[in-house]
Amino acid sequence: MEIGLNGPPGQFVTSHVDKENIQESERVLILHQRTILDCEGNATDTKPCMKPLCPVHGGWSDWSNWGSCPITCGIGIQKRFRNCSNPYPLRYGEHCFGNTIDMRICIRKTCDAIVSAFSVDKPNTYSKFNGIDKLTFSHFIYQQGGDFSLATGTFECSKPGVYHFIVTLVKKRSSTRVDQVSCNMYKDRSQVIHIQVDPTDDDTDKGSAAITESAIIHLNKGDTVYLSGCNGPPSTYMESWTSFTGFLLYPDS
């Protein structure tokens, strides 16, 4: 505000103002003739200062799309992923809390059963399949998968896995002495088990006698299992209910 004052700069003077017949006096310092001015310059001063950079805490990215169901049948697991990159943690910032992988169950159509099984009886004769005398049978009790051949007496693996084989030899009842009956079970050309029925060592063993042996073995595709090395013609030494059975326990994954 400018106030009209008379006097030299740097001296105090008195101003007079009339208000409703009351005279008021005010003593002011003359800074400049006829004008009162504000101080020159800025009221504040600034200077730069440096502080350590702040840490950056990590943040999760969006989840990826679900991956495909990894199976063709049955029950599987789908996965999706995320990472701690939104932003990446910096300068000792905290890492993201939680999982980088999310999973859920996916279901496809029911899987077809993997079955390979056979059971045969009525021993017949010996084949010369692949140059080996193999005991053949004339009757299927059960067959699933088509892996056993009555004509050759051979089981050929089409489904790799763990198999259980059971052999029951029944010594023939005869009016003449049949001392014993025996066979060997082979995997390819390696003997797995020896089966033998020999109830007595005298002339009284004219009746029937039976024994059952079994083995659990792993087969690859194309492996063969058969009975060979038997001690005589089936019609002479074995009853018709002599049997050979095999089935898949656990297929290879």
QUILINRA-V137556 format. One record per helix or strand of 2 or more residues. SS is the DSSP state (a for helix, b for strand). FROM is the first residue (numbers start at 1). LEN is the number of residues. If there is no record, write none. Layout:
BEGIN
ss:from:len
SS:FROM:LEN
SS:FROM:LEN
END
This chain:
BEGIN
ss:from:len
b:12:8
b:22:8
b:75:7
b:101:7
b:117:11
a:129:3
b:134:11
b:148:2
b:154:3
b:161:11
b:181:7
b:190:8
b:209:11
b:224:5
a:234:4
b:243:9
END
